[in-house]
């Protein structure tokens, strides 16, 4: 049996949908299970033993109709028996429609249901703490009658070589081994998903004042000016605890460094999801215009906890459409002052840092 799971999107989505591959491995131990993803996201599932082949979709294939056509022929030639498509967009519709697969599964979508042999209605009324995104992905297993869900959250695999790399990075930068280390997701996936720097600086000062820790920033080289701006807003005593130059040169390097950290704090985004997949406690702030319910994954109020302004000041969101909320995002962020949750952060730090 040959199975293909399609998830052409960002790192967080690729991580979440990898649980489909892992559950399929338990259900069909002798099957060939391939995972079709953007080439820019492959490193997040490197080392996953439950995946036989990563099928990489590149920018070239996205932009060229001829290259896309050749890619479609490649998928058809592979003769998959089963395709699961959580992505469900034009690129994957074409792949599935021309694949020749016997069974194809995706979400119900008006005008597109004919492409698939089985469609699943999206729900958002789940009562578990897994998060809507995970529950919806797992629902795609229902047409296969896989009711025993062995895996409900993704895990990132870190090799011994990567662990040694992280150790060498910590030693090179003289990060104090006697202290615990906090990774801070200082920038969201977009600037409109980024907690105001003047408030983030207050959080960093609070952490440094309450705990003797090492502090690392998660950012990429092109965001260095933003990172410096945040650093300069922190108290000098806080700056002494920040190892500003310790960043991963790649996603895998970030993963290796994150694996050596103890907790993550900051903006929702790919870094948070990777940290959770490494089983690191998380304290997360959501942007006002984002619906927290979808991506508040495996939250229990102890190990994983997150906050949205709507939980503190629901009157600011009353009778407003998502479009109106997004238009007021900057104003709403200004109302999301750290004092609303600093006591909860103190409890979180006491639990996981001591």
N, C-alpha and C positions, 0 to 999 in steps of 0.2 A: 504493500500500500504506500502511495506517495501523497504527502500532504504539504500544502503551501499555506502559510499564514502571511497576509499582506498588511503591513503597517507603515505606509510612507508618510511619516510626519516627524515631529521633533522628538528629542531624547526622552522626555517624560512619557510620551505615548508609546514609544518603542519599548521602554522598560515595562510599562503596564501590560502591553499586549504580549510580551514574552511569557507571561503566565499561561497563555493559551498553549504555546508550544510545550511548556513543561507539563501541563495537565494532559495534553495529547500524548506525550511520551509515556506517562503512566498508563493511559488507556490503551495505547497501541505501541507496546514496547519494541516491536519489530518493524515499525513503519519508518520510512524516510521522512523526516520532518524538516522542511526548509522554511526560512524566514526572509521575506522580501521587505527591505527597508532602504531608506536613503543611505548612500555611501557615507555621508557625513555623520551618521549616528552609529555606525557599526561597532565602534570601540566599546560602547556601553553594554553590549552583549557578547563581547569577546570572552572566550573561555566557557561559554554555556554549553555543557556537555549534552544537553537534551536537544540541541539544534544540530542537525547534520550539515546543512549548508546555509550560508548567508548569501542571498541573492540581492545584489546591490543595484540600486536604481540611481543613476547619476544626473547631474544637471544637464548634461548633453542630451540625455534621453527625454528630459522634461521639455527642452527647448526645440528639439528637432523632431518633426513628424516622422521623418524617415528612420531616425534612430529609435523612436518609440515603436514604429512598425516592426523593426527588426527585433526589438525586445519582446514584443507580443508573440512573434514567431518562435522565439527562444522558449517562452513559457509554454506555448502550445506543443512544441516538440518534446518538452519534458514529460508530457502526458501524466499530469497530476490526477489522482482519483478524487481528492477532496481539497477544496480551497475555502478558507475562512478569511473574510475581508472586513475587518473592523474599520478600515480607512474609508471605504465607500465614497470615493470621489471619481471624477472622470477618468483619471489614469488607471485606477483599479477596475472600474466598470469595463473598460476596453479589454484589460488583461483577462478578467473573468469571463466575459462574453465570448471571447475567441479561444479560451483555454481548452475547451473540449472536456473539462472535468465532469465526472458523473454527478458529484454533489457539491454545491456551492452555497455558502451561508454568509449572510450579512444582516444589517439592520433594515427594518422596513423603511422604505422611502418612496413616496408617491411618484409614480411614473418610472421607477427603476426596478420594481420588484420582479419584473419578468426576467431580469438578468440572472437571478439566483433561483436555485431549486427550493431553498428554505430562507425565510426572512423572520427576524425576531423584532418584536416591538420594543422600542426603547422605553424604559421606565425610569422614574426618578423618585419612587416612593419606597426605596429600600430602607430597612430598619437597622441594618448592621453598621458597624463603624468602618467598614472597608473603604467606603467612598463610592459615590455613584459611578465614577469612571470604571473602577474595578468590577463592580457588580454588573454593569452593562457588558463588559468584555466577557465575563464568565457566563453570561446568559447566552452567548453565541455557541456554547457547548450543548445547550439543551436539545437542539435537533438531533444530536448524536446520542442522546440519552446518557450523557456522562454526568451522573448526579453526585458522584463522590469526588468532590473538588479537593484534590490533594494539595494544591498550591493556591493560595489566595493573595500572595504578595510577591513581587519579584525579588530576586537576590542577585547581587553583583559579585562575581567571583574575582578575587584578588590573588594573583600568583605569588609564590615565594620571591621571585625576582622583583616583583613590584613592591613587595613589603620591604625588601632590602633597599630598593631605590628610595622609598619614603624615609627609611631610617638614615640613609646617607644625606638626604636633603635636610633633615632635622639637625643632624650633626654639623653639616656644613654651615648652617645659619645659627648654630649655637642655641637652638631652642631648648629651654630648660626641661630636662627629662623628669625632674622632680615635680613639675607642675602639669596639671591637665591642660588640654588645648581646646579652644573654642574656634570653630570655623564660623565665619559670618558671611551670609549671603547678602552682600551689600547692594547688589543691583538685581532687579527682577529681569524677566525675559524681555521687557521693554521698560523705558523710563516711566511710562504711565502705570507700570506695575511696581514702582520702586518707592519705598517709604522715604519721605523727605529726609535729606541728609542731616538737617539740624536736629531732627528727632532721632535718627539712627545714631548720631554722635552721643546723644543723651543716654541711649541704651548701652553703648559701648562704655561710656563713663561709669554707668551703673554697674556693669559687669566687673570692670576693673576695680571699682571701689569695694565690691562685695566679695570678690573671689581673687585669689592669687593664681592667675591663669596666663597662658600664652594665648594670643589672639591672632588669627590668620584671616585675611580678606580673600573672598572668592571673586575674582574679576579676570578678564582677559586683557591682553596687552593694549588693545584699542580703547579700553575703558580706563586706562591709567589716570587720565586727568580727573575723571569722576572719583576714582579711588583716592587720589591725592587731596581732592577737595574735602572728602569725608574725613580723611586723616587729620587735616589741618583744623577741622572743627572740634576735634577731640582735645581734652585736657592733656597737658604735657605728661602727666603721670600715667594717663591711659596710653599715650603714644609709646611710652617705654615698654609696654606689654605687647605692642603690635609688631609683628614680623612682616613688614610691608612687602618685601621682595619675594616672599615665599608664595609663589603661585605655580600651578601646573602648566607646563608647556604644551600639554595636550589633555584631552579628556581622560585618558588613562592615567596620566600623571596626577591630575586632580583627584581621581578616584583613589590612587595610592596614598596621596597626602590625606584625603578625607578619612581613609581607613585608619589612619594613625591618630586622628582627632577623637575627642570624646563626645562632643555634641555639636549641633549646628543651630544657629540662630539667624533669623533674618527674613528676607523676602521669599515668597513662594516662587518656585521655578524649578528648573532641571536639577540644580545643585541640591535642593531639598529632597527631591525624589531619589537622587543617587545616594544621598546620605541615609535615607530611610532603607534603601535596598542594601546598605552596608550595616543595617541594624543600629544606627546611631540615633539617640534621642534628638527630637527636633522641637523648636519653638518658633512658630511661623507667623508672619504678618501678611494678611491678604490685602490686595488693592481694593478700594471701595467699589470699583465697577466690576470686579470679578465675583462670580457666584461661588462662594466657598464650598458649597455642598459637593460639587463635582470632584475637586482635587484635595479635599481634606481627608487624606488617606490614612487608614488604620489609626485613627485618633482615639485615645483613651483618657485624655485629660491628665496623664501622668508622664508617660514616655514620649508621646507625640501630642502636641497641643498647638492650636492655632487660633488666631483672632481676626475678626472682621469688625469694622466700625459699626455695622448694623446690630451687632450683639450688645453694644454699649449705648448707641444713640439711634434706635430704630425710627424715631420721629424724622430723622433726616432723609429716610428712604421711603417714607409713607407716600403712597399714591404716585410714585414716580416710575416711569418706564425704564428699562435697562439703558435705552438711548439717552434719556435725561440724566440718569446717574453717571453715565460715562462722560457726558458733557460737563458735569460738575465735579469731576474726579479730583482736580487740583484743590478746589475748595473743601471737598470732603476729607482729603488727606490732611489738610490743616487742622481739621477737627479731631483727627485720630492721634491725640497727644499721648506720649508714653505713659503719663501718670495713670491712664486708664487701666494699664496692665502690669505696671512695674512690680506690684506686690505678688502677682502671679508668676512673673519672671523670677523673682527672688525665691519663691517656693520651688520652681523648676530647677534653678541653679543649686539650691540646697540639696535637692534629691539626687542630682546627677553629677555635680561637681564637688559638693561637700564644703 
